[in-house]
Amino acid sequence: VCSSDLVMPEKYGGEPGALKHFLNQCQLHFNTRPDLFAADVSNVAFICSLLKEQAARWVSPLLEQDSPTLHDYSQFLEAIKSVFGSPGQRLQAERDLLHISQGGRSVA
């Protein structure tokens, strides 16, 4: 189910430093085959089919429960990044959240 010009992304096992590259490779498929990846659930299913080891163990309960996360691509990306994203990205996101303000007041 991939474009003939693109190589299938390597399976992802949960390595934090490899997640961004893996998701970028998947995005190339989504962009080049919008006919196949028009729905969120198609994008999520494609990614799930390429998970192995720790990442596959993480997604298994979501699949078994037919979690709503599997039907919302943005929510799924948030979830997988929160678990397997690089620690530096997570720390930066936490710092950014602490500095959110509304008007002149902090929300933290």
N, C-alpha and C positions, 0 to 999 in steps of 0.2 A: 504494500500500500504506500509506496514512496515514489517520488518523482524519479524518473529514469536517470536524471542528471545528478541526483544527490545520493550520497552514501548514507546508509542507515546509521543513525547515531549509535555509538557503543552503549551497551547496557550500563546503567548507573547503579552502583552498589552502596552509595551513602557517603562517599568521600567528600568532605566539606569543600575542599579546594576545586573539585571537579563539577560541582552542581551548576555553576553559571555557564560553563562551556556546554554541558549536557543540555540545559534548557535552551541555550542559543541554537544548538544544532536541531533541536525539536522545532523551534520557532521557524527555522528555514523551511522545514517541511510544511508547516502550517501556511506560511506565506506563499509558497510555490504551488500549493494544491488547495486553494480555498474551497474547491468543490468537495473535497473529502473532509475538510476540517472547518466546516461552517458553524458547527455547534460546539459549545463548551465541552459537552460530554465526549465528543470525538477527540478533542485535544487532550483531555485528561486520560481517556482510554489509551491513546497512543503512548503517552508518557508512562502510564502504569504498566503497559506491556513491555516496556524497556527497563523496568526496575529489577534489580537482583539483590541478593544478600540482605544486608541491613535495611535498605530502602524497600525491598519487597516485603520484608517482615513488618515494616512500619505501615505500608498501605493495605496489607491483608485485612485488618479489622474494618477499615473503611469500606473495602469491597464487600466483605461479608455482611455488613450492616446496611449496604447501599446508602452510605452517608450522603447528605446533601452537598457536601464538599466536592464530591465526584461530579456534580452537575453544574458547578460554578468554577470556571477556569481561574479567575482571579483569586478566589478563595483557596483553591487548591494550591496555586503558586505560593500564596502567603503561608499556607500550612507546611509545604515541603521546605520552603526557605527557612521557616522558623525552626525546623528540626535539623536540616542538613546544611543550611547556609553557613558561610565562613563566620567564625566567631567575631572577627573584626567588623563585619557588616552588621551583625546583631548588636554589638556594643555601640556602633555609630547610631543605629536606629533607636536604641534606648536613650542615648544622649540627646538625639533630636527630639524625642518625645518629652524629655525633661525641659526643653527650652521652648516648647510651644506656648504661645501667649495669645490672649484674646484682648484686643485693644492694648492697654498698658499693663494688664494683669497676667500673671503666669497661671496656667491651668494645672500645673504640677502640684 
